[in-house]
């Protein structure tokens, strides 16, 4: 059965409308991806040239401080934040650029930004030892896999359903042990951990 035969089972008005939205979404996604690459590349170049101390830059700066200051610069230009003030988002974007600096641009153009994030994540898993991110990108292109499909196919843990209780408890455990270094007020850090601990106790009491 051809695509045309399959689509003939749907109302023509619906097919036309949803295809129009899909094209608009793909265009917007491509633009967003390009800007994520650009912001990551710009920040990485600035860090290396000016603050890393490797290339004779004027000032050295702790990397986490750079992440946070650059994130503040990004968000200050917008009506709502697009990167975490903690610096985590920008750190990730910079690491993606660094990981794929030598990847062919044709591969970058063929896949979404999320493909590259997922490939980096998959390559770091012990179960995938010996496979680098480029391996997973190649599999995505060959198999025409979406970023989610690539993750589902090659992440062993994705095939094991996680109970909601375990997921929430794991999340709270990570909050209780987090360093929260971006929260400068010690009292606020203590209060944050106390709230996480209280939520953990409520869950355990209702197991």
C-alpha positions, 0 to 999 in steps of 0.5 A: 500500500502506497502513502497515497493509498494510506492517506486516502483513508483520512479526510483531505482537509485534515491531511492538508492542515496537518501537513502544513503544520508539520512543515512549519514545525520542521522549519522551526525545529531546524532553526532552533537547532541551528541556534543551539549549535551557534550559541554553544560554539560561540560560548565554547570559543569565548571560553577557550580564547579568553578564560581557559588560560590555554591560549593566553587569554586576558583572564582566567575564570572557573568554568562553572562561573563562566557557564552561569555568567554567560547564561545570565547574558543569554537570558537577559536579552529575552522575556523568558529564560531559555537556559538554566541560570545554573549553567547546566544548559549552556554547559551541555550545549558547549559539550555537544559542540566540543564532542562533534567538532570534527563531525561532517556537516552533512551529518549535522544537517541530516539529523536533529540536535536531539539526535546528537544529544542522545548519541552522546548519552548512549555512547557514555553508557557502560552497556555500549562500551566501544561504540562512539557517538558517531556509531549511533548517528550512523544507525539513525541515518541508515534506519531513518530513526527519530531521536526518540526511536534511536534512544529506545532502540539502543538504551537497554534501560528504556525497555525496562518500565520504571515504576512511578514510585521508583522514578520519583524516589530516585529524583528526590534522592538526587535532590537530597545529595545535590551540591546546589553550588549555584544557590549561594545562600547556605540557608536557602540550600539547607531549606531546599534539602529539607523540603526534599527530605520532607517529600521523601518521608511523605512518599515512604509513609504512603508506599 
